[in-house]
Amino acid sequence: MILSFGYLILRQVLQLLIQGMRGDRAKDVEILVLRHQVAVLRRQVTRLDLEPADRAVLAALSRLLPRPRWPAFVVTPATLLRWHRDLVARRWTYPRARLGRPPIAAEVRALVLRLAAENPSWGHRRIQGELVGLGYPIAARTVWTILHTAGIDPAPRRAGPT
């Protein structure tokens, strides 16, 4: 899309340069021809299928024309304003934050599994207390979930027969 947008911009700039070199009479005739073609196309096409690059070019060009000249566009002025708002909004939007709880770091997960393996008599609450003492704020339920996902049984069954 970026390449097509760049191509359209380059075409518009070259057309402006060519228009600057032509005489006034040739420009007036070309404008009349183009207006007639637009009128014919408006009668035949019910809905335009514009690409995003086309919309961006038209929105940018609308800033160069005075407002009373906007009926020259094939779309309504409200549509041009909406496209311009979308361009500005896309420029100033930031990535959205992820919803829900943040994932548990792999380091904490490995530490929970290591504590459970080295201390078979500790339950999930004891492991959680040790982690809080080490500076890892984690809930006991999260420790239980990590152990359960890893297939490690609760503490009394993990230590052997009682």
Accessible surface in RSA format (square Angstrom, percent):
REM  Atomic radii and reference values for relative SASA: ProtOr
REM  Chains: A
REM  Algorithm: Lee & Richards
REM  Probe-radius: 1.40
REM  Slices: 20
REM RES _ NUM      All-atoms   Total-Side   Main-Chain    Non-polar    All polar
REM                ABS   REL    ABS   REL    ABS   REL    ABS   REL    ABS   REL
RES MET A   1   142.01  73.5  93.43  61.8  48.57 115.6  79.55  67.6  62.46  82.7
RES ILE A   2   148.20  84.3 144.09 107.3   4.11   9.9 145.39 104.7   2.80   7.6
RES LEU A   3   159.71  88.9 152.49 109.1   7.21  18.1 154.35 108.4   5.35  14.4
RES SER A   4    45.54  38.5  38.49  51.4   7.06  16.3  39.79  84.7   5.75   8.1
RES PHE A   5    72.57  36.3  72.57  44.9   0.00   0.0  72.57  44.0   0.00   0.0
RES GLY A   6    36.93  45.5   0.00   N/A  36.93  45.5  31.77  87.2   5.16  11.6
RES TYR A   7   128.65  60.1 122.84  69.9   5.81  15.1  92.28  69.3  36.37  44.8
RES LEU A   8    29.58  16.5  29.58  21.2   0.00   0.0  29.58  20.8   0.00   0.0
RES ILE A   9    65.62  37.3  65.62  48.9   0.00   0.0  65.62  47.3   0.00   0.0
RES LEU A  10   102.28  57.0  99.85  71.4   2.43   6.1 102.09  71.7   0.19   0.5
RES ARG A  11   100.30  42.1  99.20  50.6   1.10   2.6  21.90  29.9  78.40  47.5
RES GLN A  12    49.82  27.9  49.62  36.3   0.20   0.5   7.17  15.3  42.65  32.3
RES VAL A  13    71.33  46.9  71.16  64.4   0.17   0.4  71.21  61.9   0.12   0.3
RES LEU A  14    87.96  49.0  87.83  62.8   0.13   0.3  87.83  61.7   0.13   0.3
RES GLN A  15    82.00  45.9  80.87  59.1   1.13   2.7  31.60  67.3  50.39  38.2
RES LEU A  16   112.45  62.6 103.73  74.2   8.72  21.9 104.19  73.2   8.27  22.2
RES LEU A  17   104.86  58.4 100.21  71.7   4.65  11.7 102.61  72.1   2.25   6.1
RES ILE A  18    87.14  49.6  86.60  64.5   0.54   1.3  87.05  62.7   0.09   0.2
RES GLN A  19    51.12  28.6  51.12  37.4   0.00   0.0  27.57  58.7  23.56  17.9
RES GLY A  20    57.84  71.3   0.00   N/A  57.84  71.3  30.34  83.3  27.49  61.6
RES MET A  21   158.67  82.2 121.40  80.3  37.27  88.7  90.78  77.2  67.88  89.9
RES ARG A  22    96.21  40.4  79.53  40.5  16.68  39.7  25.29  34.6  70.92  43.0
RES GLY A  23    45.99  56.7   0.00   N/A  45.99  56.7  36.51 100.2   9.47  21.2
RES ASP A  24   110.26  77.2 102.79 102.3   7.47  17.7  33.12  78.0  77.14  76.9
RES ARG A  25   196.59  82.5 189.99  96.8   6.60  15.7  71.74  98.0 124.85  75.7
RES ALA A  26    50.49  46.4  38.45  59.3  12.05  27.4  45.69  64.3   4.80  12.7
RES LYS A  27    54.47  26.6  54.06  33.2   0.41   1.0  22.76  20.5  31.70  33.8
RES ASP A  28    82.91  58.1  80.74  80.4   2.17   5.1  24.61  57.9  58.30  58.1
RES VAL A  29    77.54  51.0  77.53  70.2   0.01   0.0  77.54  67.4   0.00   0.0
RES GLU A  30    51.24  29.4  48.22  36.5   3.02   7.2  25.47  49.3  25.77  21.0
RES ILE A  31    78.31  44.6  77.54  57.8   0.77   1.9  78.31  56.4   0.00   0.0
RES LEU A  32   115.93  64.6 110.64  79.2   5.29  13.3 110.94  77.9   4.99  13.4
RES VAL A  33    74.22  48.8  70.03  63.4   4.19  10.1  74.04  64.3   0.18   0.5
RES LEU A  34    89.49  49.8  89.23  63.8   0.26   0.7  89.40  62.8   0.09   0.3
RES ARG A  35   124.44  52.2 116.69  59.5   7.75  18.4  53.55  73.2  70.89  43.0
RES HIS A  36   118.24  64.6 112.99  78.5   5.25  13.4  77.64  80.0  40.60  47.2
RES GLN A  37    91.51  51.2  89.42  65.4   2.09   5.0  30.39  64.7  61.11  46.3
RES VAL A  38    40.34  26.5  40.08  36.3   0.25   0.6  40.34  35.0   0.00   0.0
RES ALA A  39    43.89  40.4  38.19  58.9   5.70  13.0  42.19  59.4   1.70   4.5
RES VAL A  40    38.46  25.3  38.44  34.8   0.02   0.0  38.44  33.4   0.02   0.1
RES LEU A  41    99.81  55.6  98.98  70.8   0.82   2.1  99.40  69.8   0.40   1.1
RES ARG A  42   125.36  52.6 102.10  52.0  23.26  55.4  55.68  76.1  69.68  42.2
RES ARG A  43   179.61  75.4 140.67  71.7  38.94  92.7  75.40 103.1 104.20  63.2
RES GLN A  44   128.50  71.9  97.03  70.9  31.46  74.9  37.10  79.0  91.40  69.3
RES VAL A  45    65.85  43.3  52.27  47.3  13.57  32.7  55.76  48.4  10.09  27.4
RES THR A  46   146.07 103.9 105.20 106.7  40.87  97.4  84.58 113.6  61.49  93.0
RES ARG A  47   200.53  84.2 180.29  91.9  20.24  48.2  66.32  90.6 134.21  81.3
RES LEU A  48    74.30  41.4  56.13  40.2  18.17  45.7  56.96  40.0  17.34  46.7
RES ASP A  49   141.37  99.0 114.08 113.5  27.29  64.5  37.04  87.2 104.33 104.1
RES LEU A  50    37.16  20.7  28.74  20.6   8.42  21.2  28.97  20.3   8.19  22.0
RES GLU A  51   105.30  60.5 103.12  78.0   2.18   5.2  34.06  65.9  71.24  58.2
RES PRO A  52    75.10  54.7  69.81  63.6   5.29  19.2  71.65  59.2   3.45  21.4
RES ALA A  53     1.71   1.6   1.17   1.8   0.54   1.2   1.51   2.1   0.20   0.5
RES ASP A  54    40.39  28.3  38.10  37.9   2.29   5.4   9.73  22.9  30.66  30.6
RES ARG A  55    95.20  40.0  95.20  48.5   0.00   0.0  12.83  17.5  82.37  49.9
RES ALA A  56    12.06  11.1  10.01  15.5   2.05   4.7  11.25  15.8   0.81   2.2
RES VAL A  57     7.94   5.2   7.73   7.0   0.21   0.5   7.91   6.9   0.03   0.1
RES LEU A  58    34.35  19.1  34.35  24.6   0.00   0.0  34.35  24.1   0.00   0.0
RES ALA A  59     0.02   0.0   0.02   0.0   0.00   0.0   0.02   0.0   0.00   0.0
RES ALA A  60    48.13  44.3  38.33  59.2   9.80  22.3  43.89  61.8   4.24  11.2
RES LEU A  61    48.36  26.9  47.81  34.2   0.56   1.4  47.81  33.6   0.56   1.5
RES SER A  62     1.83   1.5   1.27   1.7   0.56   1.3   0.00   0.0   1.83   2.6
RES ARG A  63   127.92  53.7  99.28  50.6  28.64  68.2  48.43  66.2  79.49  48.2
RES LEU A  64   131.54  73.3 101.49  72.6  30.05  75.5 104.41  73.3  27.12  73.0
RES LEU A  65    67.27  37.5  59.49  42.6   7.78  19.6  60.23  42.3   7.04  18.9
RES PRO A  66    80.96  59.0  68.63  62.6  12.33  44.8  80.51  66.5   0.45   2.8
RES ARG A  67   140.52  59.0 129.68  66.1  10.85  25.8  53.20  72.7  87.33  52.9
RES PRO A  68   112.48  82.0  84.61  77.1  27.87 101.3  96.75  79.9  15.73  97.8
RES ARG A  69   120.88  50.8 115.64  58.9   5.24  12.5  36.20  49.5  84.68  51.3
RES TRP A  70     5.54   2.2   5.54   2.7   0.00   0.0   5.54   3.0   0.00   0.0
RES PRO A  71    91.07  66.4  76.15  69.4  14.92  54.2  83.16  68.7   7.91  49.1
RES ALA A  72    64.08  58.9  33.77  52.1  30.31  68.9  46.36  65.3  17.72  46.9
RES PHE A  73    19.72   9.9  15.09   9.3   4.63  12.1  18.29  11.1   1.43   4.1
RES VAL A  74    59.57  39.2  40.26  36.4  19.31  46.5  40.71  35.4  18.86  51.2
RES VAL A  75    25.54  16.8  14.24  12.9  11.30  27.2  22.07  19.2   3.47   9.4
RES THR A  76    81.68  58.1  78.04  79.1   3.64   8.7  76.16 102.3   5.52   8.4
RES PRO A  77    55.85  40.7  55.85  50.9   0.00   0.0  55.85  46.1   0.00   0.0
RES ALA A  78    69.93  64.3  61.45  94.8   8.48  19.3  64.58  90.9   5.35  14.2
RES THR A  79    27.47  19.5  25.89  26.2   1.58   3.8   8.59  11.5  18.88  28.5
RES LEU A  80     0.52   0.3   0.00   0.0   0.52   1.3   0.24   0.2   0.28   0.8
RES LEU A  81    46.42  25.9  45.56  32.6   0.86   2.2  45.73  32.1   0.70   1.9
RES ARG A  82   110.99  46.6 110.99  56.6   0.00   0.0  42.93  58.7  68.06  41.3
RES TRP A  83    16.99   6.8  14.97   7.2   2.02   4.7  14.65   7.8   2.34   3.8
RES HIS A  84    46.24  25.3  46.24  32.1   0.00   0.0  23.17  23.9  23.07  26.8
RES ARG A  85   145.11  60.9 140.41  71.6   4.70  11.2  72.37  98.9  72.74  44.1
RES ASP A  86    61.89  43.4  58.53  58.3   3.37   8.0  13.90  32.7  47.99  47.9
RES LEU A  87    54.17  30.2  48.27  34.5   5.90  14.8  48.47  34.0   5.70  15.3
RES VAL A  88    71.37  47.0  68.81  62.3   2.56   6.2  71.37  62.0   0.00   0.0
RES ALA A  89    49.51  45.5  42.52  65.6   6.99  15.9  49.34  69.5   0.18   0.5
RES ARG A  90   147.32  61.9 129.88  66.2  17.44  41.5  70.26  96.0  77.06  46.7
RES ARG A  91   165.76  69.6 146.39  74.6  19.37  46.1  56.99  77.9 108.77  65.9
RES TRP A  92   151.47  60.8 140.37  67.9  11.11  26.1 121.92  65.0  29.55  47.9
RES THR A  93    90.18  64.1  68.54  69.5  21.63  51.6  55.42  74.4  34.76  52.6
RES TYR A  94   164.56  76.8 147.06  83.7  17.50  45.5 120.46  90.5  44.10  54.4
RES PRO A  95   128.95  94.0  99.10  90.3  29.85 108.5 110.57  91.3  18.38 114.2
RES ARG A  96   223.50  93.8 192.71  98.2  30.79  73.3  74.37 101.6 149.13  90.4
RES ALA A  97    92.17  84.7  64.79 100.0  27.38  62.3  74.94 105.5  17.23  45.6
RES ARG A  98   208.50  87.5 179.64  91.6  28.86  68.7  83.64 114.3 124.86  75.7
RES LEU A  99   175.31  97.6 146.87 105.1  28.44  71.5 148.38 104.2  26.94  72.5
RES GLY A 100    70.75  87.2   0.00   N/A  70.75  87.2  41.03 112.6  29.72  66.6
RES ARG A 101   215.96  90.7 189.35  96.5  26.61  63.4  73.16 100.0 142.80  86.5
RES PRO A 102   109.82  80.0  96.47  87.9  13.35  48.5 102.03  84.2   7.79  48.4
RES PRO A 103   108.34  79.0  81.53  74.3  26.81  97.5  92.39  76.3  15.95  99.2
RES ILE A 104    57.78  32.9  44.09  32.8  13.69  33.0  45.90  33.1  11.88  32.2
RES ALA A 105    56.34  51.8  42.90  66.2  13.44  30.6  53.04  74.7   3.30   8.7
RES ALA A 106    82.21  75.6  69.24 106.9  12.97  29.5  71.43 100.6  10.78  28.5
RES GLU A 107   110.91  63.7  97.41  73.7  13.50  32.1  47.67  92.2  63.24  51.6
RES VAL A 108    18.70  12.3  18.70  16.9   0.00   0.0  18.70  16.2   0.00   0.0
RES ARG A 109    92.83  39.0  92.83  47.3   0.00   0.0  37.51  51.3  55.32  33.5
RES ALA A 110    59.67  54.9  51.27  79.1   8.40  19.1  55.51  78.2   4.16  11.0
RES LEU A 111    35.97  20.0  32.66  23.4   3.32   8.3  35.25  24.8   0.72   1.9
RES VAL A 112     0.00   0.0   0.00   0.0   0.00   0.0   0.00   0.0   0.00   0.0
RES LEU A 113    55.34  30.8  52.88  37.8   2.46   6.2  53.24  37.4   2.10   5.7
RES ARG A 114   144.81  60.8 137.80  70.2   7.00  16.7  46.61  63.7  98.20  59.5
RES LEU A 115    24.48  13.6  24.48  17.5   0.00   0.0  24.48  17.2   0.00   0.0
RES ALA A 116     0.60   0.5   0.08   0.1   0.52   1.2   0.17   0.2   0.43   1.1
RES ALA A 117    79.25  72.9  47.25  72.9  32.00  72.8  57.82  81.4  21.43  56.8
RES GLU A 118   104.08  59.8  75.65  57.2  28.44  67.7  40.54  78.4  63.54  51.9
RES ASN A 119    37.56  25.9  34.52  33.4   3.04   7.3   4.69  11.3  32.87  31.8
RES PRO A 120    58.39  42.6  58.39  53.2   0.00   0.0  58.39  48.2   0.00   0.0
RES SER A 121    84.05  71.0  61.85  82.5  22.19  51.1  39.93  85.0  44.11  61.8
RES TRP A 122    46.73  18.8  45.20  21.9   1.54   3.6  33.18  17.7  13.55  22.0
RES GLY A 123    21.78  26.9   0.00   N/A  21.78  26.9  17.32  47.5   4.46  10.0
RES HIS A 124    55.86  30.5  53.85  37.4   2.01   5.1  31.54  32.5  24.32  28.3
RES ARG A 125   172.75  72.5 166.25  84.7   6.50  15.5  59.06  80.7 113.69  68.9
RES ARG A 126   123.19  51.7 113.83  58.0   9.36  22.3  45.52  62.2  77.67  47.1
RES ILE A 127     0.00   0.0   0.00   0.0   0.00   0.0   0.00   0.0   0.00   0.0
RES GLN A 128    43.70  24.4  43.70  31.9   0.00   0.0   0.17   0.4  43.52  33.0
RES GLY A 129    38.65  47.7   0.00   N/A  38.65  47.7  29.22  80.2   9.43  21.1
RES GLU A 130    63.40  36.4  59.73  45.2   3.67   8.7   4.96   9.6  58.44  47.7
RES LEU A 131     0.00   0.0   0.00   0.0   0.00   0.0   0.00   0.0   0.00   0.0
RES VAL A 132    75.79  49.9  64.60  58.5  11.18  27.0  64.96  56.4  10.82  29.4
RES GLY A 133    69.56  85.8   0.00   N/A  69.56  85.8  37.15 101.9  32.42  72.6
RES LEU A 134   112.27  62.5  82.15  58.8  30.12  75.7  86.37  60.7  25.91  69.7
RES GLY A 135    56.75  70.0   0.00   N/A  56.75  70.0  34.09  93.5  22.66  50.8
RES TYR A 136    62.02  29.0  60.82  34.6   1.20   3.1  38.31  28.8  23.71  29.2
RES PRO A 137   127.83  93.2  99.32  90.5  28.51 103.6 103.56  85.5  24.27 150.8
RES ILE A 138    17.99  10.2   5.43   4.0  12.56  30.3  13.09   9.4   4.90  13.3
RES ALA A 139    51.93  47.8  40.24  62.1  11.69  26.6  47.04  66.2   4.90  13.0
RES ALA A 140    19.99  18.4  16.01  24.7   3.99   9.1  16.01  22.5   3.99  10.6
RES ARG A 141   163.45  68.6 157.25  80.2   6.20  14.8  69.65  95.2  93.80  56.8
RES THR A 142    30.68  21.8  27.80  28.2   2.88   6.9  12.05  16.2  18.63  28.2
RES VAL A 143     0.00   0.0   0.00   0.0   0.00   0.0   0.00   0.0   0.00   0.0
RES TRP A 144    83.74  33.6  83.57  40.5   0.16   0.4  63.95  34.1  19.78  32.1
RES THR A 145    60.64  43.1  60.55  61.4   0.09   0.2  53.77  72.2   6.88  10.4
RES ILE A 146     4.83   2.8   3.56   2.7   1.27   3.1   3.89   2.8   0.95   2.6
RES LEU A 147     8.14   4.5   8.14   5.8   0.00   0.0   8.14   5.7   0.00   0.0
RES HIS A 148   117.24  64.1 106.81  74.2  10.44  26.7  64.82  66.8  52.42  61.0
RES THR A 149   105.42  75.0  74.08  75.1  31.34  74.7  66.91  89.9  38.51  58.2
RES ALA A 150    52.99  48.7  13.98  21.6  39.02  88.8  26.37  37.1  26.62  70.5
RES GLY A 151    62.97  77.7   0.00   N/A  62.97  77.7  34.78  95.4  28.19  63.1
RES ILE A 152    46.75  26.6  34.97  26.0  11.79  28.4  38.64  27.8   8.12  22.0
RES ASP A 153    77.52  54.3  73.22  72.9   4.30  10.2   3.34   7.9  74.18  74.0
RES PRO A 154    63.12  46.0  53.08  48.4  10.04  36.5  62.97  52.0   0.15   0.9
RES ALA A 155    10.93  10.1   8.88  13.7   2.05   4.7   8.92  12.6   2.01   5.3
RES PRO A 156    87.90  64.1  77.93  71.0   9.98  36.3  87.35  72.1   0.56   3.5
RES ARG A 157   173.56  72.9 150.94  76.9  22.62  53.9  60.98  83.3 112.57  68.2
RES ARG A 158    51.74  21.7  25.30  12.9  26.43  62.9  30.32  41.4  21.42  13.0
RES ALA A 159    60.39  55.5  26.92  41.5  33.47  76.1  28.88  40.7  31.51  83.5
RES GLY A 160    26.79  33.0   0.00   N/A  26.79  33.0  23.76  65.2   3.03   6.8
RES PRO A 161   145.99 106.4 108.48  98.9  37.50 136.3 120.56  99.5  25.43 158.1
RES THR A 162   159.64 113.5  84.28  85.4  75.35 179.6  86.52 116.2  73.11 110.5
END  Absolute sums over single chains surface
CHAIN  1 A    12939.4      10844.6       2094.8       8163.2       4776.3
END  Absolute sums over all chains
TOTAL         12939.4      10844.6       2094.8       8163.2       4776.3
